[in-house]
Amino acid sequence: MKKIEAVIKPFKLDEVKEALQEIGVQGLSVVEVKGFGRQKGHTELYRGAEYVVDFLPKVKIEVVLPDDQADAAIEAIVEAAKTDKIGDGKIFVSSVEQAIRIRTGETGEDAL
């Protein structure tokens, strides 16, 4: 099993969710996050004072799926989240050793 974490621009969330559903991904988690990479934030003016906004709003999507779905999910996220501008985000993939569905006690891929 693989865990895919994708940090994307918030306005791309619906497109990414739909792209994942189209390839058969059944569940995902979404967290609002703030961060910066190469974008490095920007400066804004508030009541005549300039200040730096270091952390930009992003959305982190987390999904755990069988190994054979991982490549399709990554491709779907890239296609749906891409704007070709700086700050499009990142995708991280890691292995998951175990998954357990609390309600039924199912384990492994059956728990997904």
C-alpha positions in Angstrom: 0.0 0.0 0.0 1.1 3.6 -0.7 0.2 6.8 1.0 0.1 9.8 -1.3 0.3 13.3 0.2 -0.2 16.1 -2.2 0.1 19.8 -1.3 -1.8 21.9 -3.8 -3.3 25.3 -4.4 -6.7 25.5 -2.7 -8.7 26.4 -5.8 -7.6 23.1 -7.5 -9.1 20.9 -4.8 -12.3 20.1 -6.6 -10.6 19.2 -9.8 -8.1 16.9 -8.0 -10.9 15.2 -6.1 -12.9 14.6 -9.2 -9.8 13.3 -11.1 -9.1 10.8 -8.2 -12.8 9.7 -8.1 -12.7 9.0 -11.9 -9.8 6.5 -11.5 -11.6 4.7 -8.6 -10.1 6.3 -5.5 -12.8 6.0 -2.9 -11.6 8.0 0.1 -9.3 10.8 0.9 -8.5 13.3 3.7 -8.1 17.0 3.2 -6.3 19.4 5.5 -5.9 23.2 5.2 -2.2 24.0 5.6 0.1 27.0 5.2 3.6 26.8 3.9 6.1 28.1 1.4 8.7 26.7 -1.0 10.1 28.5 -4.0 7.2 31.0 -3.9 8.7 32.4 -0.7 5.5 34.4 0.1 4.9 38.0 -0.8 4.5 41.4 0.7 1.2 43.1 1.4 0.1 46.6 2.4 -2.2 46.9 5.4 -3.2 50.4 6.8 -0.2 51.9 5.2 2.3 49.4 6.7 4.0 46.8 4.5 4.4 43.3 5.9 5.6 39.9 4.6 3.2 37.0 4.2 5.6 34.1 4.6 3.2 31.2 4.7 0.7 30.8 1.8 -2.5 28.9 2.1 -2.4 25.4 0.6 -4.5 22.2 0.8 -3.0 18.8 1.7 -4.7 15.8 0.3 -3.9 12.4 1.8 -4.9 9.1 0.3 -3.9 5.5 1.0 -4.4 3.0 -1.8 -3.1 -0.3 -3.2 0.3 -0.2 -4.9 -1.2 -0.8 -8.3 -3.3 2.4 -8.1 -0.5 4.7 -7.0 0.9 5.7 -10.4 -2.6 6.4 -11.8 -3.4 8.5 -8.8 -0.2 10.5 -9.0 -0.8 11.2 -12.7 -4.4 12.3 -12.0 -3.2 14.7 -9.3 -0.5 16.2 -11.5 -2.9 16.7 -14.4 -5.6 18.2 -12.3 -3.5 20.4 -10.0 -1.1 21.8 -12.6 -1.3 25.5 -13.5 2.3 25.8 -14.9 3.0 28.6 -12.4 5.2 28.6 -9.4 3.5 27.2 -6.3 1.6 24.4 -7.9 2.7 22.1 -5.1 4.4 18.8 -4.3 3.5 15.1 -4.1 5.1 12.8 -1.6 4.7 9.0 -1.8 5.5 6.6 1.1 4.9 3.0 1.9 2.2 2.0 4.4 2.9 -1.1 6.4 -0.6 -1.7 7.8 -4.2 -0.3 7.6 -7.0 -1.3 10.0 -10.7 -0.4 9.6 -11.8 0.3 13.2 -15.5 -0.6 12.7 -14.9 -4.1 11.3 -11.4 -5.0 12.2 -10.4 -5.6 8.5 -6.8 -5.2 7.8 -4.5 -4.4 4.8 -6.0 -3.5 1.5 -9.4 -4.8 2.7 -9.5 -1.9 5.2 -9.1 0.7 2.4 
